[in-house]
Amino acid sequence: MDAPITKLAVLGTGKMGQALVAGLLASGWRQPGEITATARSPERISELTERYGVETTLDNSAAVAGADVIVLAVKPQDIDALLSEIADHVTPQQTILSVVAAIPTTHIESRLSNNVPVVRAMPNTPSVVHEGVAGIAGGRHAEDKHVAMAAEVLTHVGRVVIVPENYLDAVTAISGSGPAYFALLAEAMIEAGILLGLSREISTELVVQTMLGSAKLLRDEKMHPVELREMVTSPGGTTTRAIQVLEQSGVRAAFLNAIQAAMERSQELARGEPDV
């Protein structure tokens, strides 16, 4: 990286924008005076100032002045209005980091002045608790240093993987939508516990802690999923019976088909196709 990041502008402070602000401050990597955040209402501005002490404004064009990295964190339907507002104020010396779902770098580049580097990212909901993961990809004018700057920002709310942009739809299907898959599994397991006579409170605690512990084994101990499954699965035992039923029910194929469908929908949204 040629120069350190000293100033950030976060345009849009919904869940993801706020998670980023909170993560950067909690890590100590940035001080409140080094972040400018924008929102759409005076009430939201006051809330951000009181909670985080960052600079705030309703004016997106004012927020980008002097920022090394400009984070676009608005809803997809609001991106064009935002880009129109800031287009005349962004320079090629700044880096755009977009966390706007389904909006390709070419769309953003076409609405800004020539040679502005754009990096697109697909973070996920666990970023709110600083355990997210983001796939990132550089656009046409983004060099390695710009991608590295974007990665440095996002590492403060989770982990980062760098991929070609055409793989971001797959990232969306796996990790962007992934929390919903685990939530659905948790729902089913909790309901099963209740049917077996456990209270909802105890069933929920058992399921959530089991998911957390299993994830830590896979990540921190670098266990392969097969290794973990075989560790728990004794021949002729309870887990063997359960896995047999899951396989007979086609659970593995259902997940493969679901994730494929999610990727295809991400591609449709990137092309601007409406919901059907």
Secondary structure by P-SEA (a helix, b strand, c coil): ccccccbbbbccccaaaaaaaaaaaaacccccccbbbbbccaaaaaaaaaacccccccccccccccccbbbbcccccaaaaaaaaccccccccbbbbbccccccaaaaaaacccccbbbbbbbccccccccbbbbbbbcccccaaaaaaaaaaacccbbbbbccccaaaaaaacccaaaaaaaaaaaaaaaaaaaacccaaaaaaaaaaaaaaaaaaaccccccaaaaaaaacccccaaaaaaaaaaaaaaaaaaaaaaaaaaaaaaaaaaccccc
